[in-house]
Amino acid sequence: MAKSEEVSKQFLEALEFHGIKRRDFLKFCGATAAFIGLSDLYIPNIAAAIEKATKRPPVVWLNFASDSGCTESLIKATYPNAAEIVLDILSVDYNETIMAAAGKQAKEILEKSRKEGGFILIVEGGVPTKKGHGRIGGKEMLDILKEFSGPAVAILAVGSCATFGGVPAAKPNPSQIVGVSEALKKVGVNKAVVNLDLCPVNVEILIGVVVNYLLLGKLPELDSFGRPKMFYGQTIHDNCERRAHFDAGRFVEQFGSKEEALGYCLYKMGCKGPMTYSACPKIQYNDRVSWCIKAGGPCIGCAEHGWPDKFAGFYERLPDVKIPGVAGVETTADKIGVIAGVATAAGIAVHAIATAASGRAKGEKGGGEG
């Protein structure tokens, strides 16, 4: 039997061991292809790329200042279980939250991974930069990050805590917590970081980036915040399922109302969708069953850097965003949508300037997780 055939056989046996049928695996590959913007013709390529990665590259997952919400998102992913199909197959060499090893044994595993190198480094949580405010095994978190960033082939910051500091970095931030990119600058490491915002990260975005790397041998194109454009290229507002109600001027004015039951727009209830770039409406959570707005909660903007302070309070609507249906406007629904889009963009620009100038007095009190 050829070596490639043997690898394929071992891979399929590994899937069977996890209770995953070949047909379901190919279905997963098809969904992943569509998710990262490829046609069904790439399904065999994606399957082959994952098969070849049955042994390498390994994954080292470091947890710093966070509530482990992104790890929870990973291990609670519904079927097809992305964690089992990709990350477990890829060999998560280290993740202190879910690994069986502990203490000295876990430390030895981590050190072995560092020496061998060639791993994908996934970082969850912000990095305390004030000495003594974040230590693991007697080492500063900042020093651990520096040690493991060098031998890594790619660095992924998952969740808003890792991308910019998240909730732990909200004012007054006594531990001086920052995101991975900022932390690496502080220790003189010049290395690209892929920022996967959201609180918690959507596991499908993480898997999409990993598969993209395995398939193409490179990281996806990033925006100015280091986020993959394929997942953070449009606002929530652009693709929201309630957008038609916004364009028609139909809004929820009070929770528990008839308008809420009818699925009207949540903009007046504090929705930050017009300023938040994320593919949430397309991906959703819980096996693509629901997401914040579908469940009746306004978007709190957790995909945006600085959201705990920037968007507090979470139920206050964005200021100066013009909405359709104002007095004196007589036009068709299509034209109202165009007018609303232009007004929204103008309002966002005004709001951004005001935010930069004043820091939003109410936001200075800090925020909480949504």
C-alpha angles and dihedrals in degrees: 000000000000117000092243090052091049091051090049091049092050090048093052090047089053090052091050089050088058091047094252117138121218090242091055091047091054089047088054090050090051092051090048091050091053091044094056092043102260130130126247087262087078094059094095090046092052091047091050092047092053092044091053089051095059089113104021152076097035123208125231111193115194122193119207130157104350144095092253089249092141091053087050089051089052099048094042095052108134126235127327079052105217091191093059097039098048117007097039091045089048089053115248094218094185136020111139093202098060107017120108095225121084141178116358094002092053090048091052091051091051093048091049090053091050093052094047093045124180094107133133106246114215116188123196120188137023123289118243108220097185109094116253095016096098123025135157120190091348094307129111112249089231091057092047090053091051092050095052100038093068100060094038119108091207136007122214121187106203122201129007093281090064097039099054108345099279121201093345089059095052115120130320088024098185092182091055091233118188137174125268096262093051092044092053090052090054091057095043099253114143104196133133117254124197108219115210103189128195130094099269107012115243105246091219090064090052092049091045091056093046093049091045088054093048093046101043101022092234142077120261123262110280134212126227090282093053093254123138107260091215090068103026102036099103135043124251085243092059094062104021116138088224094054093104089060090052091051090049093048096247112144140171107242097179136019113251092028130131089253091058091051089052091055097246121172116288096208094112089050091063103276110169093196094118090062101035123092112205142115093235095126090055100041104030121175137268097045090323092299101124148343138195100286095039088053090054101260123119117242109263093198098247092158091066125087112253094014099147091063100023096055103033122156095048096201096050113099122238109269125243097012106140115224130203122258097053118156115280097022112121113172144115124284090253093054091045088057092052092047091048092050093052092044091048092052091049092047092050091052091051091047092049091052092047091048093051091048100046107019086225105273093228091050090059089075089069129235143247136232120282 
